[in-house]
Amino acid sequence: MSMHESGNGHDEWKAAIEKAQQILEEGRKEMAKATQMAKEKGQEAWEAARAKSREAWEEVRASGLNTIDDVRDKSEELWEDAEKMVKKHPARAIGLTLLVGVVIGALLTRDRD
C-alpha cells in the first residue's frame, strides 16, 4: 500500500504543478491583454493631450494675432491723427518738432558733461 500512496502523491503533485502552470499561463495572457489595453488607452490619451495642446496653441496664436492687429490698427490711427494735425496746423507741428529736438539735444549734451 505504501507504493500506491507514493504513486498517488506523485500524481497529485504532478496535477498541482500542471494546474499552477495553467494558472500562470492564464495570468500571462491576462497581463498581455491588460498591457495591450493600457498601450491603446495610453495612445488615445497621448493623442487627446496632443490635440488639446494644439487647440490651446491655436487659441493663443489667434489671440496674439488679434492683439497684433489691434496694436497695428491703433498705431495706424495715431499716425493718421498725426498726419491730420500736421496738415491742419503745420506751424505747430514744426514748432513741436523743434522743441522736441532742443530737449533731446540738451539731454544728450548734458550726459557728456
Residue frames as qw, qx, qy, qz and C-alpha x, y, z in Angstrom:
[[0.000, 0.883, 0.469, 0.000, 0.00, 0.00, 0.00],
 [0.328, -0.729, 0.089, 0.594, 2.83, 2.38, 0.53],
 [0.354, -0.001, 0.600, 0.717, 3.69, 2.12, -3.18],
 [0.082, 0.672, 0.659, 0.328, 0.17, 3.11, -4.14],
 [0.241, -0.890, -0.262, 0.284, 0.24, 6.06, -1.75],
 [0.376, -0.521, 0.301, 0.705, 3.61, 7.28, -3.04],
 [0.261, 0.242, 0.676, 0.645, 2.43, 6.95, -6.66],
 [0.054, -0.803, -0.580, -0.123, -0.79, 8.71, -5.77],
 [0.327, -0.796, -0.070, 0.505, 1.14, 11.51, -4.04],
 [0.366, -0.202, 0.493, 0.763, 3.28, 11.87, -7.14],
 [0.136, 0.521, 0.692, 0.481, 0.18, 12.16, -9.32],
 [0.182, -0.884, -0.404, 0.146, -1.29, 14.76, -7.01],
 [0.379, -0.623, 0.170, 0.663, 1.94, 16.72, -7.05],
 [0.303, 0.074, 0.630, 0.712, 2.10, 16.50, -10.86],
 [0.019, 0.716, 0.645, 0.265, -1.54, 17.63, -11.10],
 [0.274, -0.856, -0.216, 0.382, -0.85, 20.55, -8.78],
 [0.359, -0.396, 0.374, 0.757, 2.14, 21.62, -10.87],
 [0.202, 0.339, 0.698, 0.597, 0.11, 21.37, -14.09],
 [0.107, -0.840, -0.532, -0.011, -2.70, 23.39, -12.50],
 [0.336, -0.746, 0.011, 0.575, -0.19, 26.03, -11.37],
 [0.336, -0.113, 0.545, 0.760, 1.27, 26.17, -14.90],
 [0.091, 0.608, 0.685, 0.392, -2.24, 26.66, -16.36],
 [0.220, -0.887, -0.333, 0.233, -2.95, 29.43, -13.88],
 [0.391, -0.537, 0.252, 0.704, 0.40, 31.01, -14.70],
 [0.273, 0.172, 0.652, 0.686, -0.29, 30.82, -18.44],
 [0.033, -0.784, -0.592, -0.184, -3.77, 32.33, -17.97],
 [0.332, -0.812, -0.119, 0.465, -2.16, 35.08, -15.89],
 [0.379, -0.254, 0.439, 0.774, 0.34, 35.78, -18.67],
 [0.153, 0.473, 0.681, 0.537, -2.47, 36.00, -21.23],
 [0.182, -0.873, -0.449, 0.058, -4.44, 38.38, -19.00],
 [0.388, -0.662, 0.094, 0.634, -1.35, 40.51, -18.43],
 [0.329, 0.045, 0.569, 0.752, -0.76, 40.65, -22.19],
 [0.010, 0.706, 0.622, 0.338, -4.37, 41.78, -22.70],
 [0.319, -0.863, -0.254, 0.298, -4.05, 44.35, -19.93],
 [0.436, -0.406, 0.292, 0.748, -0.77, 45.59, -21.39],
 [0.230, 0.321, 0.626, 0.673, -2.32, 45.95, -24.84],
 [0.130, -0.832, -0.525, -0.122, -5.33, 47.79, -23.38],
 [0.401, -0.760, -0.059, 0.508, -3.03, 50.12, -21.43],
 [0.401, -0.138, 0.452, 0.785, -0.97, 50.74, -24.55],
 [0.098, 0.555, 0.635, 0.529, -4.10, 51.55, -26.57],
 [0.267, -0.881, -0.384, 0.071, -5.52, 53.76, -23.81],
 [0.475, -0.568, 0.115, 0.662, -2.12, 55.41, -23.41],
 [0.313, 0.140, 0.533, 0.773, -2.01, 56.11, -27.15],
 [0.067, -0.748, -0.571, -0.331, -5.55, 57.52, -27.01],
 [0.400, -0.825, -0.210, 0.338, -4.60, 59.68, -24.01],
 [0.463, -0.307, 0.294, 0.778, -1.46, 60.87, -25.81],
 [0.190, 0.380, 0.584, 0.691, -3.41, 61.76, -28.94],
 [0.211, -0.840, -0.490, -0.101, -6.09, 63.53, -26.89],
 [0.454, -0.712, -0.043, 0.534, -3.46, 65.53, -24.99],
 [0.402, -0.075, 0.435, 0.803, -1.71, 66.41, -28.24],
 [0.056, 0.611, 0.600, 0.514, -4.99, 67.55, -29.80],
 [0.327, -0.865, -0.353, 0.145, -5.82, 69.65, -26.72],
 [0.460, -0.545, 0.134, 0.688, -2.40, 71.30, -26.74],
 [0.298, 0.205, 0.542, 0.758, -2.71, 72.01, -30.47],
 [0.098, -0.782, -0.545, -0.285, -6.14, 73.62, -29.87],
 [0.424, -0.803, -0.172, 0.381, -4.74, 75.69, -26.99],
 [0.457, -0.254, 0.322, 0.789, -1.81, 76.82, -29.15],
 [0.169, 0.466, 0.583, 0.644, -4.15, 77.83, -31.96],
 [0.241, -0.867, -0.434, -0.039, -6.27, 79.85, -29.50],
 [0.474, -0.668, 0.036, 0.572, -3.19, 81.59, -28.07],
 [0.406, -0.001, 0.480, 0.778, -1.85, 82.23, -31.56],
 [0.047, 0.668, 0.576, 0.469, -5.18, 83.62, -32.78],
 [0.352, -0.872, -0.285, 0.186, -5.42, 85.79, -29.67],
 [0.503, -0.469, 0.208, 0.695, -1.87, 87.03, -30.21],
 [0.300, 0.259, 0.548, 0.736, -2.56, 87.80, -33.85],
 [0.112, -0.828, -0.502, -0.222, -5.70, 89.69, -32.83],
 [0.443, -0.782, -0.087, 0.430, -3.64, 91.69, -30.34],
 [0.451, -0.177, 0.393, 0.782, -1.04, 92.44, -33.00],
 [0.141, 0.549, 0.593, 0.572, -3.81, 93.54, -35.36],
 [0.267, -0.883, -0.381, 0.060, -5.27, 95.76, -32.63],
 [0.469, -0.613, 0.115, 0.625, -1.88, 97.38, -31.98],
 [0.368, 0.106, 0.533, 0.755, -1.32, 97.85, -35.69],
 [0.002, 0.742, 0.569, 0.353, -4.77, 99.44, -36.05],
 [0.362, -0.864, -0.213, 0.278, -4.12, 101.78, -33.11],
 [0.470, -0.414, 0.277, 0.729, -0.71, 102.80, -34.44],
 [0.259, 0.364, 0.587, 0.675, -2.21, 103.48, -37.89],
 [0.152, -0.861, -0.471, -0.119, -4.93, 105.59, -36.25],
 [0.443, -0.748, -0.017, 0.494, -2.30, 107.56, -34.29],
 [0.439, -0.107, 0.447, 0.772, -0.24, 108.08, -37.43],
 [0.115, 0.604, 0.598, 0.514, -3.30, 109.26, -39.34],
 [0.289, -0.892, -0.325, 0.124, -4.18, 111.63, -36.49],
 [0.481, -0.542, 0.178, 0.666, -0.62, 112.99, -36.52],
 [0.341, 0.198, 0.552, 0.734, -0.79, 113.50, -40.29],
 [0.047, -0.795, -0.537, -0.279, -4.12, 115.32, -39.94],
 [0.393, -0.832, -0.149, 0.361, -2.70, 117.57, -37.21],
 [0.463, -0.298, 0.348, 0.759, 0.38, 118.41, -39.31],
 [0.209, 0.420, 0.603, 0.645, -1.79, 119.20, -42.34],
 [0.195, -0.846, -0.478, -0.133, -4.21, 121.26, -40.26],
 [0.317, -0.941, 0.097, 0.061, -1.55, 123.09, -38.19],
 [0.823, 0.376, -0.172, 0.390, 1.82, 122.93, -39.98],
 [0.092, 0.738, -0.351, 0.568, 3.37, 125.72, -37.90],
 [0.703, -0.540, 0.307, -0.347, 2.53, 123.96, -34.63],
 [0.994, 0.048, 0.035, 0.096, 3.97, 120.70, -35.96],
 [0.595, 0.565, -0.264, 0.507, 7.23, 122.41, -36.93],
 [0.221, -0.715, 0.354, -0.561, 7.40, 124.19, -33.56],
 [0.878, -0.365, 0.215, -0.224, 6.73, 120.96, -31.68],
 [0.927, 0.253, -0.090, 0.263, 9.38, 119.16, -33.71],
 [0.325, 0.673, -0.331, 0.576, 11.93, 121.91, -32.96],
 [0.514, -0.637, 0.317, -0.479, 11.06, 121.82, -29.25],
 [0.981, -0.155, 0.113, -0.033, 11.50, 118.03, -29.12],
 [0.763, 0.461, -0.182, 0.415, 14.82, 118.38, -30.97],
 [0.016, 0.731, -0.361, 0.579, 16.08, 121.01, -28.50],
 [0.742, -0.502, 0.286, -0.339, 15.07, 118.88, -25.48],
 [0.988, 0.060, 0.030, 0.141, 16.77, 115.78, -26.90],
 [0.549, 0.614, -0.250, 0.509, 19.87, 117.81, -27.78],
 [0.266, -0.724, 0.364, -0.522, 20.02, 119.26, -24.25],
 [0.897, -0.338, 0.221, -0.178, 19.69, 115.81, -22.72],
 [0.921, 0.265, -0.053, 0.280, 22.42, 114.38, -24.91],
 [0.366, 0.663, -0.304, 0.578, 24.89, 117.21, -24.28],
 [0.518, -0.677, 0.283, -0.440, 24.18, 117.17, -20.54],
 [0.980, -0.178, 0.082, 0.018, 25.22, 113.49, -20.34],
 [0.745, 0.449, -0.183, 0.459, 28.62, 114.31, -21.89],
 [0.030, -0.787, 0.280, -0.549, 29.46, 116.91, -19.25]]
